[in-house]
Amino acid sequence: MLPNVWKDTSRATPYQVGKENPMKLTIRTRHLDLGPELRDLLHRRLDFALGRLTTALHTVEVTIVDINGPKGGADKQCRIHVRGPALRTIVIEHVGTDVLATVSLAAERAAHAVTRSLARRRTFAPALAT
């Protein structure tokens, strides 16, 4: 369980992606209020970046933090934890000024890391079997 300071002020929302093998997508925020339109846009952006990998993923947890509060600056931090049966836990972190851009870049990096990890596993798995 996360400490109280990490609890989402606008409620963590699990979001089922895909039909044949749903992955659980959860978005949490800290010191930041996401409206329903932005939250839906973030869900669609994450689905676009990670949707093709749903068979390899079980859970995707996204934490968005406003580091400096109302001061402004490059202070929106997005941390993505990706877990799957054939993967070790992958953690991607990105800091930027805009929430949507920060989540988009972190999601693309997470998709690239998952793809690279799966390719590495496929490359070395036959050698281990013989």
MARZAVO-160978 format. One record per atom (N, C-alpha, C): residue in one letter; x, y, z; residue number from 1. Coordinates in pm, whole numbers, m for minus. Example, Ala and Ser with C-alpha at 12.3 -4.5 7.8 and 13.67 -1.06 7.14 Angstrom:
2
<atom aa="a" x="1319" y="m569" z="780" i="1"/>
<atom aa="a" x="1230" y="m450" z="780" i="1"/>
<atom aa="a" x="1320" y="m330" z="780" i="1"/>
<atom aa="s" x="1285" y="m225" z="708" i="2"/>
<atom aa="s" x="1367" y="m106" z="714" i="2"/>
<atom aa="s" x="1290" y="3" z="787" i="2"/>
//
This chain:
130
<atom aa="m" x="84" y="m119" z="0" i="1"/>
<atom aa="m" x="0" y="0" z="0" i="1"/>
<atom aa="m" x="88" y="124" z="0" i="1"/>
<atom aa="l" x="50" y="221" z="m77" i="2"/>
<atom aa="l" x="126" y="345" z="m85" i="2"/>
<atom aa="l" x="102" y="431" z="37" i="2"/>
<atom aa="p" x="202" y="510" z="78" i="3"/>
<atom aa="p" x="180" y="602" z="190" i="3"/>
<atom aa="p" x="72" y="703" z="153" i="3"/>
<atom aa="n" x="14" y="765" z="255" i="4"/>
<atom aa="n" x="m96" y="859" z="233" i="4"/>
<atom aa="n" x="m59" y="973" z="139" i="4"/>
<atom aa="v" x="66" y="1018" z="139" i="5"/>
<atom aa="v" x="104" y="1130" z="54" i="5"/>
<atom aa="v" x="96" y="1093" z="m94" i="5"/>
<atom aa="w" x="99" y="965" z="m127" i="6"/>
<atom aa="w" x="94" y="924" z="m267" i="6"/>
<atom aa="w" x="m47" y="891" z="m313" i="6"/>
<atom aa="k" x="m145" y="899" z="m226" i="7"/>
<atom aa="k" x="m281" y="866" z="m268" i="7"/>
<atom aa="k" x="m332" y="970" z="m366" i="7"/>
<atom aa="d" x="m403" y="923" z="m462" i="8"/>
<atom aa="d" x="m456" y="1008" z="m568" i="8"/>
<atom aa="d" x="m570" y="1093" z="m514" i="8"/>
<atom aa="t" x="m559" y="1224" z="m533" i="9"/>
<atom aa="t" x="m665" y="1313" z="m486" i="9"/>
<atom aa="t" x="m789" y="1301" z="m574" i="9"/>
<atom aa="s" x="m771" y="1257" z="m696" i="10"/>
<atom aa="s" x="m886" y="1243" z="m786" i="10"/>
<atom aa="s" x="m919" y="1096" z="m813" i="10"/>
<atom aa="r" x="m881" y="1009" z="m723" i="11"/>
<atom aa="r" x="m908" y="865" z="m728" i="11"/>
<atom aa="r" x="m829" y="793" z="m837" i="11"/>
<atom aa="a" x="m763" y="688" z="m798" i="12"/>
<atom aa="a" x="m693" y="604" z="m896" i="12"/>
<atom aa="a" x="m798" y="530" z="m977" i="12"/>
<atom aa="t" x="m780" y="529" z="m1107" i="13"/>
<atom aa="t" x="m881" y="466" z="m1192" i="13"/>
<atom aa="t" x="m820" y="350" z="m1268" i="13"/>
<atom aa="p" x="m859" y="226" z="m1235" i="14"/>
<atom aa="p" x="m815" y="115" z="m1317" i="14"/>
<atom aa="p" x="m887" y="120" z="m1452" i="14"/>
<atom aa="y" x="m817" y="86" z="m1554" i="15"/>
<atom aa="y" x="m869" y="98" z="m1690" i="15"/>
<atom aa="y" x="m830" y="m28" z="m1764" i="15"/>
<atom aa="q" x="m926" y="m104" z="m1810" i="16"/>
<atom aa="q" x="m896" y="m228" z="m1881" i="16"/>
<atom aa="q" x="m869" y="m200" z="m2028" i="16"/>
<atom aa="v" x="m755" y="m245" z="m2074" i="17"/>
<atom aa="v" x="m715" y="m224" z="m2213" i="17"/>
<atom aa="v" x="m716" y="m358" z="m2283" i="17"/>
<atom aa="g" x="m756" y="m361" z="m2407" i="18"/>
<atom aa="g" x="m756" y="m485" z="m2483" i="18"/>
<atom aa="g" x="m875" y="m573" z="m2445" i="18"/>
<atom aa="k" x="m901" y="m673" z="m2524" i="19"/>
<atom aa="k" x="m1016" y="m760" z="m2497" i="19"/>
<atom aa="k" x="m973" y="m901" z="m2461" i="19"/>
<atom aa="e" x="m874" y="m954" z="m2533" i="20"/>
<atom aa="e" x="m836" y="m1093" z="m2510" i="20"/>
<atom aa="e" x="m750" y="m1109" z="m2386" i="20"/>
<atom aa="n" x="m665" y="m1015" z="m2354" i="21"/>
<atom aa="n" x="m579" y="m1023" z="m2238" i="21"/>
<atom aa="n" x="m570" y="m883" z="m2176" i="21"/>
<atom aa="p" x="m663" y="m848" z="m2090" i="22"/>
<atom aa="p" x="m665" y="m711" z="m2039" i="22"/>
<atom aa="p" x="m549" y="m684" z="m1945" i="22"/>
<atom aa="m" x="m487" y="m568" z="m1962" i="23"/>
<atom aa="m" x="m386" y="m524" z="m1868" i="23"/>
<atom aa="m" x="m449" y="m419" z="m1780" i="23"/>
<atom aa="k" x="m410" y="m415" z="m1655" i="24"/>
<atom aa="k" x="m466" y="m321" z="m1561" i="24"/>
<atom aa="k" x="m383" y="m193" z="m1565" i="24"/>
<atom aa="l" x="m445" y="m84" z="m1600" i="25"/>
<atom aa="l" x="m379" y="46" z="m1609" i="25"/>
<atom aa="l" x="m432" y="134" z="m1499" i="25"/>
<atom aa="t" x="m342" y="185" z="m1413" i="26"/>
<atom aa="t" x="m381" y="270" z="m1302" i="26"/>
<atom aa="t" x="m303" y="400" z="m1309" i="26"/>
<atom aa="i" x="m375" y="512" z="m1293" i="27"/>
<atom aa="i" x="m311" y="644" z="m1291" i="27"/>
<atom aa="i" x="m332" y="705" z="m1154" i="27"/>
<atom aa="r" x="m222" y="745" z="m1091" i="28"/>
<atom aa="r" x="m228" y="813" z="m961" i="28"/>
<atom aa="r" x="m163" y="950" z="m976" i="28"/>
<atom aa="t" x="m210" y="1045" z="m897" i="29"/>
<atom aa="t" x="m150" y="1179" z="m901" i="29"/>
<atom aa="t" x="m115" y="1223" z="m760" i="29"/>
<atom aa="r" x="m23" y="1320" z="m754" i="30"/>
<atom aa="r" x="16" y="1380" z="m627" i="30"/>
<atom aa="r" x="35" y="1529" z="m651" i="30"/>
<atom aa="h" x="m32" y="1610" z="m572" i="31"/>
<atom aa="h" x="m26" y="1757" z="m583" i="31"/>
<atom aa="h" x="m71" y="1805" z="m720" i="31"/>
<atom aa="l" x="m160" y="1733" z="m782" i="32"/>
<atom aa="l" x="m202" y="1766" z="m917" i="32"/>
<atom aa="l" x="m346" y="1719" z="m935" i="32"/>
<atom aa="d" x="m428" y="1802" z="m995" i="33"/>
<atom aa="d" x="m567" y="1765" z="m1019" i="33"/>
<atom aa="d" x="m587" y="1749" z="m1169" i="33"/>
<atom aa="l" x="m615" y="1627" z="m1211" i="34"/>
<atom aa="l" x="m643" y="1600" z="m1352" i="34"/>
<atom aa="l" x="m794" y="1601" z="m1372" i="34"/>
<atom aa="g" x="m839" y="1676" z="m1469" i="35"/>
<atom aa="g" x="m981" y="1674" z="m1502" i="35"/>
<atom aa="g" x="m1017" y="1546" z="m1574" i="35"/>
<atom aa="p" x="m1145" y="1517" z="m1588" i="36"/>
<atom aa="p" x="m1185" y="1393" z="m1656" i="36"/>
<atom aa="p" x="m1142" y="1388" z="m1802" i="36"/>
<atom aa="e" x="m1139" y="1505" z="m1869" i="37"/>
<atom aa="e" x="m1097" y="1506" z="m2011" i="37"/>
<atom aa="e" x="m949" y="1470" z="m2024" i="37"/>
<atom aa="l" x="m866" y="1530" z="m1937" i="38"/>
<atom aa="l" x="m722" y="1502" z="m1943" i="38"/>
<atom aa="l" x="m694" y="1359" z="m1901" i="38"/>
<atom aa="r" x="m766" y="1309" z="m1801" i="39"/>
<atom aa="r" x="m746" y="1171" z="m1756" i="39"/>
<atom aa="r" x="m782" y="1073" z="m1869" i="39"/>
<atom aa="d" x="m891" y="1100" z="m1940" i="40"/>
<atom aa="d" x="m931" y="1015" z="m2053" i="40"/>
<atom aa="d" x="m827" y="1023" z="m2165" i="40"/>
<atom aa="l" x="m776" y="1142" z="m2190" i="41"/>
<atom aa="l" x="m673" y="1158" z="m2293" i="41"/>
<atom aa="l" x="m545" y="1083" z="m2256" i="41"/>
<atom aa="l" x="m509" y="1085" z="m2128" i="42"/>
<atom aa="l" x="m391" y="1009" z="m2082" i="42"/>
<atom aa="l" x="m413" y="859" z="m2098" i="42"/>
<atom aa="h" x="m534" y="811" z="m2066" i="43"/>
<atom aa="h" x="m565" y="669" z="m2086" i="43"/>
<atom aa="h" x="m550" y="631" z="m2232" i="43"/>
<atom aa="r" x="m603" y="714" z="m2322" i="44"/>
<atom aa="r" x="m593" y="683" z="m2464" i="44"/>
<atom aa="r" x="m448" y="688" z="m2512" i="44"/>
<atom aa="r" x="m370" y="783" z="m2461" i="45"/>
<atom aa="r" x="m229" y="794" z="m2501" i="45"/>
<atom aa="r" x="m150" y="672" z="m2454" i="45"/>
<atom aa="l" x="m174" y="628" z="m2331" i="46"/>
<atom aa="l" x="m106" y="510" z="m2280" i="46"/>
<atom aa="l" x="m151" y="384" z="m2353" i="46"/>
<atom aa="d" x="m278" y="377" z="m2387" i="47"/>
<atom aa="d" x="m330" y="264" z="m2464" i="47"/>
<atom aa="d" x="m265" y="259" z="m2603" i="47"/>
<atom aa="f" x="m248" y="375" z="m2663" i="48"/>
<atom aa="f" x="m185" y="381" z="m2795" i="48"/>
<atom aa="f" x="m39" y="334" z="m2789" i="48"/>
<atom aa="a" x="34" y="378" z="m2686" i="49"/>
<atom aa="a" x="176" y="343" z="m2675" i="49"/>
<atom aa="a" x="196" y="197" z="m2633" i="49"/>
<atom aa="l" x="114" y="148" z="m2541" i="50"/>
<atom aa="l" x="137" y="14" z="m2485" i="50"/>
<atom aa="l" x="34" y="m89" z="m2529" i="50"/>
<atom aa="g" x="m66" y="m50" z="m2605" i="51"/>
<atom aa="g" x="m175" y="m140" z="m2642" i="51"/>
<atom aa="g" x="m131" y="m262" z="m2719" i="51"/>
<atom aa="r" x="m30" y="m249" z="m2804" i="52"/>
<atom aa="r" x="15" y="m364" z="m2883" i="52"/>
<atom aa="r" x="90" y="m465" z="m2799" i="52"/>
<atom aa="l" x="123" y="m428" z="m2675" i="53"/>
<atom aa="l" x="198" y="m517" z="m2587" i="53"/>
<atom aa="l" x="112" y="m576" z="m2477" i="53"/>
<atom aa="t" x="m21" y="m570" z="m2490" i="54"/>
<atom aa="t" x="m109" y="m615" z="m2382" i="54"/>
<atom aa="t" x="m92" y="m763" z="m2348" i="54"/>
<atom aa="t" x="m52" y="m845" z="m2444" i="55"/>
<atom aa="t" x="m33" y="m987" z="m2413" i="55"/>
<atom aa="t" x="88" y="m1010" z="m2325" i="55"/>
<atom aa="a" x="182" y="m915" z="m2323" i="56"/>
<atom aa="a" x="304" y="m929" z="m2242" i="56"/>
<atom aa="a" x="295" y="m856" z="m2109" i="56"/>
<atom aa="l" x="189" y="m779" z="m2087" i="57"/>
<atom aa="l" x="179" y="m696" z="m1967" i="57"/>
<atom aa="l" x="60" y="m735" z="m1881" i="57"/>
<atom aa="h" x="81" y="m730" z="m1749" i="58"/>
<atom aa="h" x="m30" y="m749" z="m1655" i="58"/>
<atom aa="h" x="m76" y="m616" z="m1598" i="58"/>
<atom aa="t" x="18" y="m539" z="m1546" i="59"/>
<atom aa="t" x="m18" y="m412" z="m1483" i="59"/>
<atom aa="t" x="73" y="m300" z="m1532" i="59"/>
<atom aa="v" x="14" y="m183" z="m1545" i="60"/>
<atom aa="v" x="87" y="m61" z="m1575" i="60"/>
<atom aa="v" x="40" y="42" z="m1474" i="60"/>
<atom aa="e" x="131" y="89" z="m1390" i="61"/>
<atom aa="e" x="97" y="189" z="m1289" i="61"/>
<atom aa="e" x="168" y="318" z="m1324" i="61"/>
<atom aa="v" x="91" y="425" z="m1338" i="62"/>
<atom aa="v" x="144" y="555" z="m1375" i="62"/>
<atom aa="v" x="124" y="649" z="m1257" i="62"/>
<atom aa="t" x="231" y="712" z="m1212" i="63"/>
<atom aa="t" x="224" y="810" z="m1104" i="63"/>
<atom aa="t" x="271" y="944" z="m1159" i="63"/>
<atom aa="i" x="184" y="1045" z="m1149" i="64"/>
<atom aa="i" x="217" y="1179" z="m1197" i="64"/>
<atom aa="i" x="225" y="1270" z="m1076" i="64"/>
<atom aa="v" x="339" y="1339" z="m1062" i="65"/>
<atom aa="v" x="364" y="1423" z="m945" i="65"/>
<atom aa="v" x="399" y="1563" z="m990" i="65"/>
<atom aa="d" x="342" y="1662" z="m923" i="66"/>
<atom aa="d" x="381" y="1801" z="m942" i="66"/>
<atom aa="d" x="486" y="1830" z="m836" i="66"/>
<atom aa="i" x="613" y="1827" z="m873" i="67"/>
<atom aa="i" x="723" y="1833" z="m778" i="67"/>
<atom aa="i" x="726" y="1966" z="m702" i="67"/>
<atom aa="n" x="717" y="2078" z="m774" i="68"/>
<atom aa="n" x="730" y="2210" z="m711" i="68"/>
<atom aa="n" x="599" y="2273" z="m672" i="68"/>
<atom aa="g" x="489" y="2206" z="m694" i="69"/>
<atom aa="g" x="359" y="2265" z="m661" i="69"/>
<atom aa="g" x="326" y="2379" z="m756" i="69"/>
<atom aa="p" x="274" y="2489" z="m704" i="70"/>
<atom aa="p" x="230" y="2599" z="m792" i="70"/>
<atom aa="p" x="344" y="2688" z="m842" i="70"/>
<atom aa="k" x="469" y="2659" z="m810" i="71"/>
<atom aa="k" x="580" y="2744" z="m853" i="71"/>
<atom aa="k" x="602" y="2744" z="m1003" i="71"/>
<atom aa="g" x="571" y="2633" z="m1068" i="72"/>
<atom aa="g" x="592" y="2623" z="m1212" i="72"/>
<atom aa="g" x="726" y="2564" z="m1246" i="72"/>
<atom aa="g" x="762" y="2570" z="m1373" i="73"/>
<atom aa="g" x="889" y="2515" z="m1419" i="73"/>
<atom aa="g" x="875" y="2371" z="m1463" i="73"/>
<atom aa="a" x="989" y="2309" z="m1492" i="74"/>
<atom aa="a" x="992" y="2167" z="m1535" i="74"/>
<atom aa="a" x="973" y="2081" z="m1412" i="74"/>
<atom aa="d" x="849" y="2065" z="m1373" i="75"/>
<atom aa="d" x="824" y="2000" z="m1246" i="75"/>
<atom aa="d" x="717" y="1892" z="m1249" i="75"/>
<atom aa="k" x="673" y="1850" z="m1366" i="76"/>
<atom aa="k" x="577" y="1741" z="m1375" i="76"/>
<atom aa="k" x="655" y="1612" z="m1396" i="76"/>
<atom aa="q" x="647" y="1522" z="m1300" i="77"/>
<atom aa="q" x="721" y="1396" z="m1307" i="77"/>
<atom aa="q" x="623" y="1282" z="m1333" i="77"/>
<atom aa="c" x="657" y="1199" z="m1430" i="78"/>
<atom aa="c" x="576" y="1081" z="m1461" i="78"/>
<atom aa="c" x="663" y="958" z="m1439" i="78"/>
<atom aa="r" x="615" y="868" z="m1354" i="79"/>
<atom aa="r" x="685" y="742" z="m1330" i="79"/>
<atom aa="r" x="592" y="629" z="m1370" i="79"/>
<atom aa="i" x="640" y="541" z="m1459" i="80"/>
<atom aa="i" x="560" y="429" z="m1508" i="80"/>
<atom aa="i" x="625" y="298" z="m1463" i="80"/>
<atom aa="h" x="548" y="215" z="m1392" i="81"/>
<atom aa="h" x="591" y="81" z="m1352" i="81"/>
<atom aa="h" x="517" y="m18" z="m1441" i="81"/>
<atom aa="v" x="591" y="m102" z="m1512" i="82"/>
<atom aa="v" x="533" y="m201" z="m1602" i="82"/>
<atom aa="v" x="571" y="m340" z="m1550" i="82"/>
<atom aa="r" x="468" y="m426" z="m1536" i="83"/>
<atom aa="r" x="492" y="m562" z="m1490" i="83"/>
<atom aa="r" x="423" y="m660" z="m1584" i="83"/>
<atom aa="g" x="488" y="m773" z="m1605" i="84"/>
<atom aa="g" x="431" y="m876" z="m1689" i="84"/>
<atom aa="g" x="488" y="m1011" z="m1654" i="84"/>
<atom aa="p" x="427" y="m1119" z="m1702" i="85"/>
<atom aa="p" x="473" y="m1253" z="m1667" i="85"/>
<atom aa="p" x="612" y="m1285" z="m1722" i="85"/>
<atom aa="a" x="646" y="m1231" z="m1837" i="86"/>
<atom aa="a" x="775" y="m1261" z="m1898" i="86"/>
<atom aa="a" x="875" y="m1147" z="m1878" i="86"/>
<atom aa="l" x="842" y="m1053" z="m1790" i="87"/>
<atom aa="l" x="927" y="m936" z="m1773" i="87"/>
<atom aa="l" x="966" y="m917" z="m1627" i="87"/>
<atom aa="r" x="1082" y="m857" z="m1608" i="88"/>
<atom aa="r" x="1112" y="m802" z="m1478" i="88"/>
<atom aa="r" x="1036" y="m670" z="m1469" i="88"/>
<atom aa="t" x="1025" y="m613" z="m1351" i="89"/>
<atom aa="t" x="958" y="m484" z="m1339" i="89"/>
<atom aa="t" x="1041" y="m378" z="m1409" i="89"/>
<atom aa="i" x="977" y="m303" z="m1497" i="90"/>
<atom aa="i" x="1043" y="m196" z="m1570" i="90"/>
<atom aa="i" x="990" y="m64" z="m1517" i="90"/>
<atom aa="v" x="1080" y="26" z="m1480" i="91"/>
<atom aa="v" x="1041" y="157" z="m1428" i="91"/>
<atom aa="v" x="1100" y="264" z="m1519" i="91"/>
<atom aa="i" x="1012" y="351" z="m1568" i="92"/>
<atom aa="i" x="1052" y="461" z="m1654" i="92"/>
<atom aa="i" x="1010" y="590" z="m1584" i="92"/>
<atom aa="e" x="1098" y="690" z="m1586" i="93"/>
<atom aa="e" x="1068" y="818" z="m1523" i="93"/>
<atom aa="e" x="1103" y="930" z="m1619" i="93"/>
<atom aa="h" x="1017" y="1030" z="m1626" i="94"/>
<atom aa="h" x="1042" y="1145" z="m1712" i="94"/>
<atom aa="h" x="991" y="1271" z="m1642" i="94"/>
<atom aa="v" x="1063" y="1382" z="m1656" i="95"/>
<atom aa="v" x="1025" y="1509" z="m1597" i="95"/>
<atom aa="v" x="1010" y="1612" z="m1708" i="95"/>
<atom aa="g" x="903" y="1690" z="m1703" i="96"/>
<atom aa="g" x="879" y="1793" z="m1804" i="96"/>
<atom aa="g" x="788" y="1901" z="m1751" i="96"/>
<atom aa="t" x="749" y="1992" z="m1839" i="97"/>
<atom aa="t" x="663" y="2103" z="m1798" i="97"/>
<atom aa="t" x="515" y="2075" z="m1821" i="97"/>
<atom aa="d" x="482" y="1994" z="m1921" i="98"/>
<atom aa="d" x="344" y="1966" z="m1957" i="98"/>
<atom aa="d" x="310" y="1822" z="m1922" i="98"/>
<atom aa="v" x="195" y="1800" z="m1859" i="99"/>
<atom aa="v" x="156" y="1666" z="m1814" i="99"/>
<atom aa="v" x="142" y="1571" z="m1932" i="99"/>
<atom aa="l" x="68" y="1612" z="m2035" i="100"/>
<atom aa="l" x="44" y="1523" z="m2148" i="100"/>
<atom aa="l" x="172" y="1487" z="m2222" i="100"/>
<atom aa="a" x="259" y="1586" z="m2244" i="101"/>
<atom aa="a" x="386" y="1559" z="m2312" i="101"/>
<atom aa="a" x="475" y="1469" z="m2227" i="101"/>
<atom aa="t" x="477" y="1492" z="m2098" i="102"/>
<atom aa="t" x="560" y="1411" z="m2008" i="102"/>
<atom aa="t" x="513" y="1265" z="m2007" i="102"/>
<atom aa="v" x="382" y="1244" z="m1998" i="103"/>
<atom aa="v" x="328" y="1108" z="m1998" i="103"/>
<atom aa="v" x="350" y="1042" z="m2134" i="103"/>
<atom aa="s" x="333" y="1118" z="m2242" i="104"/>
<atom aa="s" x="354" y="1062" z="m2376" i="104"/>
<atom aa="s" x="497" y="1014" z="m2395" i="104"/>
<atom aa="l" x="593" y="1096" z="m2357" i="105"/>
<atom aa="l" x="734" y="1056" z="m2372" i="105"/>
<atom aa="l" x="767" y="937" z="m2283" i="105"/>
<atom aa="a" x="717" y="937" z="m2160" i="106"/>
<atom aa="a" x="743" y="824" z="m2071" i="106"/>
<atom aa="a" x="678" y="696" z="m2123" i="106"/>
<atom aa="a" x="558" y="707" z="m2181" i="107"/>
<atom aa="a" x="490" y="590" z="m2236" i="107"/>
<atom aa="a" x="565" y="533" z="m2356" i="107"/>
<atom aa="e" x="616" y="621" z="m2443" i="108"/>
<atom aa="e" x="696" y="574" z="m2556" i="108"/>
<atom aa="e" x="823" y="505" z="m2509" i="108"/>
<atom aa="r" x="888" y="562" z="m2410" i="109"/>
<atom aa="r" x="1009" y="499" z="m2355" i="109"/>
<atom aa="r" x="977" y="365" z="m2290" i="109"/>
<atom aa="a" x="862" y="356" z="m2222" i="110"/>
<atom aa="a" x="822" y="230" z="m2159" i="110"/>
<atom aa="a" x="795" y="124" z="m2265" i="110"/>
<atom aa="a" x="726" y="161" z="m2373" i="111"/>
<atom aa="a" x="700" y="66" z="m2481" i="111"/>
<atom aa="a" x="830" y="18" z="m2544" i="111"/>
<atom aa="h" x="923" y="108" z="m2563" i="112"/>
<atom aa="h" x="1053" y="71" z="m2621" i="112"/>
<atom aa="h" x="1129" y="m23" z="m2527" i="112"/>
<atom aa="a" x="1125" y="6" z="m2396" i="113"/>
<atom aa="a" x="1194" y="m79" z="m2299" i="113"/>
<atom aa="a" x="1133" y="m219" z="m2293" i="113"/>
<atom aa="v" x="1000" y="m227" z="m2297" i="114"/>
<atom aa="v" x="933" y="m358" z="m2295" i="114"/>
<atom aa="v" x="966" y="m436" z="m2422" i="114"/>
<atom aa="t" x="960" y="m370" z="m2536" i="115"/>
<atom aa="t" x="992" y="m436" z="m2664" i="115"/>
<atom aa="t" x="1135" y="m487" z="m2664" i="115"/>
<atom aa="r" x="1227" y="m405" z="m2615" i="116"/>
<atom aa="r" x="1369" y="m444" z="m2609" i="116"/>
<atom aa="r" x="1388" y="m561" z="m2514" i="116"/>
<atom aa="s" x="1321" y="m559" z="m2400" i="117"/>
<atom aa="s" x="1332" y="m668" z="m2303" i="117"/>
<atom aa="s" x="1277" y="m799" z="m2359" i="117"/>
<atom aa="l" x="1163" y="m791" z="m2427" i="118"/>
<atom aa="l" x="1107" y="m912" z="m2488" i="118"/>
<atom aa="l" x="1195" y="m966" z="m2600" i="118"/>
<atom aa="a" x="1253" y="m877" z="m2680" i="119"/>
<atom aa="a" x="1343" y="m920" z="m2788" i="119"/>
<atom aa="a" x="1468" y="m986" z="m2730" i="119"/>
<atom aa="r" x="1519" y="m931" z="m2623" i="120"/>
<atom aa="r" x="1636" y="m988" z="m2559" i="120"/>
<atom aa="r" x="1604" y="m1126" z="m2504" i="120"/>
<atom aa="r" x="1486" y="m1140" z="m2449" i="121"/>
<atom aa="r" x="1444" y="m1270" z="m2394" i="121"/>
<atom aa="r" x="1431" y="m1374" z="m2506" i="121"/>
<atom aa="r" x="1374" y="m1334" z="m2620" i="122"/>
<atom aa="r" x="1360" y="m1426" z="m2734" i="122"/>
<atom aa="r" x="1495" y="m1465" z="m2791" i="122"/>
<atom aa="t" x="1590" y="m1372" z="m2789" i="123"/>
<atom aa="t" x="1723" y="m1398" z="m2843" i="123"/>
<atom aa="t" x="1798" y="m1500" z="m2759" i="123"/>
<atom aa="f" x="1788" y="m1487" z="m2626" i="124"/>
<atom aa="f" x="1867" y="m1573" z="m2538" i="124"/>
<atom aa="f" x="1792" y="m1700" z="m2495" i="124"/>
<atom aa="a" x="1662" y="m1705" z="m2509" i="125"/>
<atom aa="a" x="1585" y="m1822" z="m2466" i="125"/>
<atom aa="a" x="1622" y="m1950" z="m2540" i="125"/>
<atom aa="p" x="1639" y="m1950" z="m2675" i="126"/>
<atom aa="p" x="1677" y="m2074" z="m2743" i="126"/>
<atom aa="p" x="1814" y="m2127" z="m2699" i="126"/>
<atom aa="a" x="1906" y="m2037" z="m2669" i="127"/>
<atom aa="a" x="2039" y="m2081" z="m2626" i="127"/>
<atom aa="a" x="2032" y="m2149" z="m2490" i="127"/>
<atom aa="l" x="1941" y="m2105" z="m2405" i="128"/>
<atom aa="l" x="1926" y="m2167" z="m2275" i="128"/>
<atom aa="l" x="1860" y="m2304" z="m2283" i="128"/>
<atom aa="a" x="1775" y="m2325" z="m2382" i="129"/>
<atom aa="a" x="1702" y="m2451" z="m2395" i="129"/>
<atom aa="a" x="1792" y="m2565" z="m2444" i="129"/>
<atom aa="t" x="1898" y="m2536" z="m2517" i="130"/>
<atom aa="t" x="1984" y="m2642" z="m2570" i="130"/>
<atom aa="t" x="2095" y="m2681" z="m2478" i="130"/>
//
